Amino acid sequence: MNSTLSNLKERGFLSQCTNTANLSAAMDSGPVTFYVGCDPTGPSLHIGHMVPFFAFRHLITAGHKGIALIGAGTARIGDPSGKTEMRKILSYESLDANAAAISAQLSRFFGAAAGSFTFANNKDWLADLNYIDFLREIGSHFSVNRMLSFEAYKLRLETGLSFLEFNYQLLQSYDFLELYRRYGNMLQIGGDDQWGNIVAGADLIRRIEGVEAFGLTFPLISTSDGKKMGKTERGALFLDPSMTSPYDFFQYWRNVQDADVRRFLLMFTFLSAEECENLAGKNPNEAKERLAWEVTALIHGREEADKALAGAKAAFGGGGDRGAMPTITLSRAKFNSGYSIVDLFTDTKLAVTKSEARRLVEQGGAFVGSASAAASAAADDPAGLLPITDVRAAIKADSLDAAGELILRAGKKRYCRILAVEPFTKFS
């Protein structure tokens, strides 16, 4: 097997390939141009989208030529793969804005990689496509019976598949053909849920151009306890810092199951396989801290990773910088009169609703303490915080330290640092 494919296999990426032997031979003979597509159906990628893009970086670092295809054209329809219902139809303006945001995220991610890559947008050839000509040239090569045999369509037939979505596989296959014609692209990579679409595209190129193209897919990642990778109690783990803060992003990786550390080091970092194995064989907490720092640095930059690490150390009693913890400023006047514990956890976003905050308090998951208490943390609580179990409790100003700071904890792992400030005086 080609050394690049062997590296991907060792790191846990390889799942299915249309022809491993021939793809390996093609890679041995010189650089192969490949692509991975991403539809801009939201303003940010989440970490689940990133598995193919980590493989992308390995491929371009090995000398192959990558195309990141932004699907502002196909997103006008929506991919039914892995969905139980039709995607929400977005305006063209929203799709274009999402495409720009996602391109910027990927540019930052690829920017540090040594290799050749380019962006393409399938809106360039799909937006003004003549439908009759498309059906004559492309649709005639597709068997409806075969399309319905693919898992993506079989699943949707149970809940209802629109004719709009039924066209998606034709359009994605046409992307593969168009990228072959424009760039000499010979390989499409993606998640296992894209296998049917990828195979259809390779088959279309064979039928029309008479050459072999390849498809390579990666496993859909779940955690050792069976949960979908990148899902948190607050939702998906987004790359956009306004949707998932770098601190929360860091904390997700810092708190993964011990059984997942080795696999995630291999897939979500660019440390050597040997270093990943060495880390996984050491203290799990040290390995998870390194994993969290590496992934956060790749997505948000080294400075944000350092700040997240410092904030985590401060929150969990390992020194660090409290200023790097998630921080919110609140009025000191509310503490002077007694800040309702329910309102406090809601206002700091540690609870989404007041009812959630009440449940948190009643179930013993609400903790409060001053920064000075955190500095002299007790062994049973690394942050030195005390549980609050009375939903009628009010936190007063004497709970603040001299600098007006207060630390909150929700559950075992979510922290917030409060800065209580005096209201500004308005001068006439």
C-alpha positions in Angstrom: 0.0 0.0 0.0 1.2 3.5 -0.8 2.9 5.2 2.2 0.3 8.0 2.3 -2.6 5.6 2.4 -0.7 3.5 5.0 -0.4 6.6 7.2 -4.1 7.3 6.9 -4.9 3.7 7.8 -2.6 3.8 10.8 -4.3 6.9 12.1 -7.8 5.4 11.7 -9.1 7.2 8.6 -9.6 4.5 6.1 -13.0 2.9 5.8 -14.0 2.2 2.2 -12.2 2.6 -1.1 -13.4 1.9 -4.6 -10.1 0.3 -5.6 -7.3 0.4 -3.1 -4.7 -1.3 -5.2 -5.1 1.0 -8.2 -5.4 4.1 -6.1 -2.2 3.1 -4.3 -0.4 2.6 -7.7 -1.6 6.0 -8.9 -0.3 7.7 -5.7 3.1 5.9 -6.1 3.4 7.3 -9.7 3.0 10.9 -8.8 0.8 13.5 -7.1 -3.0 12.8 -7.3 -5.5 15.6 -7.3 -8.4 15.0 -4.9 -11.3 16.9 -3.4 -13.6 17.0 -0.5 -16.9 18.8 -0.6 -18.8 20.8 2.1 -22.2 22.4 1.7 -22.6 25.7 3.5 -25.9 24.9 5.2 -24.8 26.8 8.3 -22.5 29.7 9.3 -19.9 27.4 10.8 -18.4 24.0 10.4 -18.4 21.8 13.5 -15.8 19.2 14.5 -17.7 16.4 12.9 -17.3 18.0 9.5 -13.5 18.1 10.0 -12.6 14.5 9.8 -12.1 14.6 6.0 -10.3 17.9 6.3 -7.7 16.4 8.7 -7.2 13.6 6.1 -7.0 16.4 3.5 -4.0 18.0 5.3 -2.2 14.6 5.6 -2.7 14.2 1.8 -1.4 17.6 0.8 1.5 17.4 3.2 2.4 14.2 1.4 2.5 16.1 -1.9 -0.9 15.5 -3.3 -3.1 18.3 -4.6 -6.3 19.1 -2.7 -9.4 20.9 -3.7 -11.8 22.1 -1.0 -15.2 22.3 -2.8 -17.7 24.7 -1.2 -21.1 23.5 -2.2 -23.0 26.8 -2.5 -24.7 25.2 -5.6 -25.7 21.8 -4.1 -26.7 23.5 -0.9 -29.6 25.1 -2.8 -31.1 21.6 -2.8 -29.7 19.9 0.3 -28.1 16.5 0.8 -30.5 13.9 2.1 -27.6 11.7 3.3 -27.9 10.9 7.0 -31.0 13.1 7.4 -34.5 11.9 8.5 -36.2 14.9 7.1 -35.6 17.5 4.4 -33.1 20.3 5.2 -34.4 23.8 5.6 -34.2 25.8 2.4 -31.9 28.8 2.8 -31.8 32.0 0.7 -29.0 32.3 -1.9 -27.7 35.3 0.1 -27.5 33.2 3.3 -25.7 30.4 1.5 -23.2 32.8 0.0 -22.5 34.3 3.4 -22.1 30.8 4.9 -19.8 29.9 2.1 -17.5 32.9 2.8 -17.4 32.1 6.5 -16.6 28.4 6.0 -13.9 29.2 3.4 -12.3 31.5 6.0 -12.3 28.8 8.6 -10.8 26.2 6.3 -8.2 28.8 5.1 -7.0 29.2 8.7 -6.9 25.4 9.2 -5.0 24.7 6.0 -2.8 27.8 6.3 -0.1 26.2 8.4 0.1 23.0 6.2 2.9 22.6 3.8 1.2 21.5 0.6 -0.9 22.5 -2.5 -4.6 23.2 -2.2 -7.2 25.4 -3.8 -10.8 26.3 -3.3 -13.7 25.8 -5.7 -17.4 26.6 -5.5 -19.8 24.4 -7.4 -22.2 27.4 -7.7 -19.9 28.4 -10.6 -21.1 25.5 -12.8 -24.5 24.6 -11.2 -26.2 28.0 -10.8 -26.9 28.5 -14.5 -27.1 24.9 -15.5 -29.6 24.1 -18.3 -31.8 21.4 -16.8 -32.8 19.8 -20.1 -29.2 19.5 -21.3 -28.2 18.3 -17.9 -30.8 15.5 -18.0 -29.6 14.5 -21.5 -25.9 14.4 -20.7 -25.9 13.3 -17.1 -29.3 11.9 -16.0 -29.2 9.3 -18.8 -26.3 7.5 -17.0 -28.2 7.0 -13.7 -30.3 4.0 -12.8 -33.2 4.9 -10.4 -33.2 1.3 -9.1 -29.5 1.6 -8.2 -29.9 5.0 -6.6 -32.6 3.6 -4.4 -30.3 0.8 -3.2 -28.0 3.3 -1.5 -28.5 3.7 2.2 -29.1 7.5 2.1 -32.2 7.1 -0.1 -33.5 3.9 1.5 -33.6 5.7 4.9 -35.4 8.7 3.5 -38.0 6.6 1.6 -39.3 5.6 5.1 -40.0 9.3 6.0 -40.5 10.9 2.6 -38.0 11.8 -0.1 -38.7 14.9 -2.2 -37.9 14.9 -5.9 -35.7 18.0 -5.2 -33.4 15.9 -2.9 -33.5 13.0 -5.3 -31.5 15.2 -7.7 -28.7 15.6 -5.2 -26.7 12.5 -6.2 -26.7 13.6 -9.8 -25.4 17.0 -8.9 -22.6 15.7 -6.7 -21.6 13.2 -9.3 -21.5 16.1 -11.8 -19.2 18.0 -9.4 -16.8 15.1 -9.6 -16.9 15.1 -13.4 -16.5 18.9 -13.6 -13.5 18.8 -11.2 -12.0 16.1 -13.4 -12.4 18.2 -16.5 -11.2 21.4 -14.9 -8.4 20.2 -12.6 -7.7 16.6 -13.5 -9.2 15.5 -10.2 -9.2 11.7 -9.8 -10.2 11.2 -6.2 -13.1 12.2 -3.9 -12.8 11.8 -0.2 -15.5 12.1 2.5 -17.4 10.5 5.3 -19.0 7.0 5.1 -22.4 8.7 4.7 -21.2 10.0 1.3 -20.2 6.5 -0.1 -23.2 6.2 -2.5 -22.7 9.7 -3.9 -18.9 9.2 -4.3 -19.3 5.8 -6.1 -21.9 7.4 -8.4 -19.5 10.2 -9.3 -16.6 7.8 -10.0 -18.9 5.7 -12.2 -20.1 8.8 -14.1 -16.5 9.7 -15.0 -15.8 6.1 -16.1 -18.9 6.1 -18.3 -18.4 9.6 -19.9 -14.6 10.0 -19.9 -13.5 6.3 -20.0 -11.0 6.7 -17.1 -10.9 5.3 -13.6 -11.6 7.7 -10.8 -11.5 6.8 -7.1 -13.5 7.2 -3.9 -12.2 7.0 -0.4 -14.3 7.3 2.8 -13.7 7.7 6.5 -15.6 6.3 9.4 -18.3 8.5 11.0 -16.8 9.1 14.5 -18.5 8.2 17.7 -17.2 8.2 21.2 -16.5 5.0 23.2 -19.8 5.4 24.9 -21.7 5.4 21.6 -22.4 9.2 21.4 -21.9 11.1 18.2 -18.5 12.8 18.0 -18.5 16.5 18.8 -22.0 16.6 20.4 -22.1 18.3 23.8 -25.0 19.1 26.1 -25.1 22.5 24.5 -25.1 21.1 21.0 -22.5 20.7 18.3 -18.8 21.7 18.8 -18.6 24.6 16.3 -15.4 26.1 15.0 -16.8 29.6 15.1 -15.7 31.1 18.5 -18.9 33.0 18.8 -20.9 29.7 18.7 -18.5 27.6 20.8 -15.9 29.6 22.8 -12.2 28.4 22.5 -12.4 27.6 26.3 -15.4 25.3 25.8 -13.8 23.8 22.7 -10.7 23.0 24.8 -12.8 21.6 27.6 -14.6 19.2 25.3 -11.3 17.5 24.4 -9.9 17.8 27.9 -12.9 15.8 29.1 -13.1 13.0 26.5 -13.3 9.4 27.8 -9.9 7.8 28.5 -10.7 5.1 26.0 -10.9 7.7 23.2 -7.6 9.5 23.8 -5.3 7.4 21.6 -7.8 7.4 18.7 -8.5 11.1 18.9 -4.7 12.0 19.2 -4.1 10.0 15.9 -7.1 11.5 14.0 -7.3 15.1 15.3 -3.7 16.1 15.7 -0.6 16.1 13.5 1.7 14.7 16.1 3.6 11.6 14.8 1.9 8.3 15.3 4.8 7.3 17.7 4.3 10.4 19.8 0.5 9.8 19.9 1.2 6.2 21.1 3.6 7.5 23.8 1.2 10.1 25.1 -1.7 7.6 25.1 0.4 5.3 27.3 1.0 7.9 30.0 -1.2 9.5 32.5 -4.6 9.9 30.8 -5.1 13.5 32.2 -1.7 14.6 30.7 -2.6 13.0 27.4 -6.0 14.7 27.3 -4.6 18.0 28.2 -2.1 17.7 25.3 -4.9 16.6 23.0 -7.1 19.6 24.0 -4.2 22.0 23.4 -3.2 20.6 20.0 -6.8 20.6 18.6 -7.6 24.0 20.0 -4.3 25.4 18.5 -5.2 23.9 15.1 -8.7 25.5 15.1 -8.3 28.7 17.1 -4.5 29.3 17.1 -1.8 28.8 19.7 -2.6 32.0 21.6 -6.2 30.9 22.2 -5.0 27.4 23.1 -2.6 28.8 25.7 -5.4 31.0 27.2 -7.8 28.0 27.3 -5.2 25.9 29.0 -4.5 28.7 31.6 -8.2 29.1 32.2 -8.7 25.4 32.7 -5.8 25.2 35.2 -7.3 28.1 37.2 -10.7 26.5 37.2 -9.5 23.1 38.2 -7.0 24.2 40.8 -3.8 23.7 38.9 -2.6 27.3 39.0 -3.0 29.1 35.7 -4.7 32.4 34.9 -8.2 33.1 36.2 -8.5 35.8 33.6 -8.4 33.1 30.9 -11.6 31.5 32.3 -14.9 32.3 30.6 -15.8 35.7 32.2 -18.9 37.8 32.4 -19.4 41.3 33.9 -22.4 41.8 36.2 -23.7 44.7 38.2 -22.5 44.8 41.8 -25.8 46.4 42.8 -27.5 43.1 42.2 -25.2 41.4 44.7 -25.7 44.3 47.2 -29.4 43.5 47.3 -29.0 39.7 46.9 -28.6 38.0 43.5 -31.0 35.1 43.1 -29.1 31.9 42.6 -31.5 30.9 39.8 -31.1 34.3 38.0 -27.3 34.1 38.5 -26.9 30.8 36.7 -29.3 31.9 34.0 -27.6 35.3 33.4 -24.2 33.7 33.1 -25.5 31.2 30.5 -24.5 28.2 32.7 -28.2 27.4 32.5 -30.3 28.2 29.4 -33.5 28.7 31.2 -34.6 29.4 34.8 -36.3 26.0 35.0 -32.9 24.4 34.0 -31.2 26.5 36.7 -33.7 25.4 39.3 -33.1 21.7 38.4 -29.3 22.3 38.5 -29.6 23.7 42.1 -32.1 21.1 43.3 -29.9 18.3 42.0 -26.7 19.5 43.7 -25.0 20.8 40.5 -24.6 24.5 41.4 -21.4 25.6 43.1 -20.4 29.1 44.1 -17.2 30.6 45.6 -14.9 33.5 45.6 -11.7 33.6 43.6 -9.7 33.6 46.9 -11.5 30.4 47.9 -10.5 28.9 44.6 -6.9 29.9 45.3 -6.9 27.8 48.5 -8.9 25.0 47.1 -9.9 22.0 49.1 -9.0 18.5 48.0 -12.7 17.5 47.5 -13.3 20.4 45.2 -10.3 21.6 43.2 -11.9 25.1 42.7 -12.8 25.5 46.4 -16.5 26.1 45.7 -19.5 25.3 47.9 -22.7 23.7 46.7 -25.9 25.7 46.7 -29.0 23.5 47.0 -31.7 26.0 47.9 -33.4 27.5 44.9 -34.4 30.5 47.1 -30.8 31.3 47.9 -29.4 34.8 47.2 -25.8 35.5 46.7 -24.7 38.7 48.4 -21.8 41.1 48.0 -19.9 39.5 50.9 -19.5 36.4 48.7 -17.3 38.5 46.3 -13.6 38.8 46.9 -11.8 42.1 47.3 -11.6 42.5 43.5 -15.3 41.8 43.1 -14.7 38.3 41.6 -16.9 35.2 42.0 -16.6 31.8 40.5 -19.5 29.6 39.5 -19.6 25.9 38.5 -22.4 24.0 36.8 -22.1 20.3 37.1 -18.5 18.9 37.2 -16.9 20.8 34.3 -18.5 24.1 33.3 -17.2 27.2 35.0 -17.8 31.0 34.8 -15.8 33.8 36.4 -17.9 36.8 37.4 -16.6 40.4 37.7 -19.0 42.5 39.7 -18.7 46.2 38.9 -20.2 49.4 40.1 -22.6 51.1 37.6 -21.1 53.9 35.6 -22.0 57.4 36.8 -23.4 59.6 34.1 -22.1 63.2 34.2 -24.1 66.0 32.8 
